[in-house]
Amino acid sequence: MIPLNQSDAQYKRMMETPIPRLIASLSIPTVVSSLITVIYNTADTYFVSQISKSASAAVGAVFSIMSVIQALGFGLGVGAGSLISRKLGAKDNAAADKYASSAFFASITVGSLIMLLGLLFLEPILRFLGCTDTMMPHAIPYARFILIAAPLNCATFVLNTTLRSEGLSLFSMVGITTGGILNMILDPILINGFDMGTGGAAIATMASQVVSFSILFSFFLFGKSIVKINMKSVSRHFEDYGAIVTTGIPTIFRQGLASVASAALNIQAIEYGGDAAGAAMTIANKVYMLVRNIIVGLGQGFQPAAGYNYGAGNKKRTWECFTFAIKVGTVICLVFGGFSALFAEEIMWFFCDDADVAVIGTKTLYFLCACIPFMAFSTFVNQLYQGLGFKLQATFLASCRQGIFFLPVIWMLPLFIDLTGVQSAQSIADMCTFFISIPFIIIFYRKYIIGKDSTK
């Protein structure tokens, strides 16, 4: 058991540590975790791309299923995490335990439902996601193992966000990083050594998720965390689950729309450029997600700090957390965006040896790099609103990037400029999201930092 004074020490750390040092201590582990996640996903893409462009396109199609699993698991986790950090800031540890325990067991239930429905209707789902006859032999084994791991995968997201919400980002990093490293080791062994193809890539991913879950759960099982997860703390009141879901709904919308957007992108890419375009989009977006995951990881580091301070009534320090994250995030975006643009062609050839895939992917990367410098601002505005419990605003902002703006563009623009419309759709949506975020942060600052709703 963790003694009470350790909880008090953590509270003091979140409230009094200088902002740059606090954000760095919380963000570095989450950024590392995010990087490991995208690196092992990129490793899947690299090794699968060596099989064929149809195999690479198939993995891109299955990503929509993975996004649904992530949307629900991560949504429950972020919803509970936002409540947990604010409850800990208000020194209400019992309520924090309740939200963590309820979200954990709910995630296992939700993951089990996804697994059963997905396995039952696997082939029709893959057809709907745009899989061609040449892609199906690769997509079916990959999707099957991803679905089998869905219950533990959903629960892992909740454990991960719970640890981060109480400021124990280092613990969450250990679990995610260990699983990710295992995935990268198993990929070449199972795909090439045992000649298991895309099924081997999925088994490697499933094994890594089991290991990550086991490590993260052990921190709670052996009393290393401040928040406790146990059956006694599970809520029997509908309103508590409603609070978790409504607080997490921006993430569910964001990740759920990511699944829809991924399916739409895959369908349109194949429609206007065949398997080569499908493979190119998969590879280019993996590279883009490397940068995005760094930014999301940084944001997940500043959210607990902002939540603690907002829950304690220190609005000035809450704003300082946000502005510091914006400055660091924008610099990161400029560096990585510039590097990706400078070596776009070399990056594509590293992942594939198909000229058509490389040409299509290089142009796609150029479009994506053009909007990367603005990514941190729009991402952190959304995370700030969600982390502090502003559900409606956060849900709207979360719906913009891959829903409100992306879906009309991806369906309509290719009608006028063919494949170029597919390649540029995400960049256009990201820029629109940036511009719509500006008035939201101005309103937040005026009303909640310096206005009548500010207490300090």
Secondary structure, DSSP 8 states (H G I E B T S, - for coil): ---HHHHHHHHHHHHHS-HHHHHHHHHHHHHHHHHHHHHHHHHHHHHHHTT-HHHHHHHHHHHHHHHHHHHHHHHHHHHHHHHHHHHHHTT-HHHHHHHHHHHHHHHHHHHHHHHHHHHHTHHHHHHHTT--TTTHHHHHHHHHHHHHTHHHHHHHHHHHHHHHHTT-HHHHHHHHHHHHHHHHHHHHIIIIIS--HHHHHHHHHHHHHHHHHHHHHHHHHTT-SSS---GGG----HHHHHHHHHHHHHHHHHHHHHHHHHHHHHHHHHHHHHHHHHHHHHHHHHHHHHHHHHHHHHHHHHHHHHHHHHHTT-HHHHHHHHHHHHHHHHHHHHHHHHHHHHTHHHHHHHH---HHHHHHHHHHHHHHHHHGGGHHHHHHHHHHHHHTT-HHHHHHHHHIIIIITHHHHHHHTHHHHTHHHHHHHHHHHHHHHHHHHHHHHHHHIIIIISSTT---
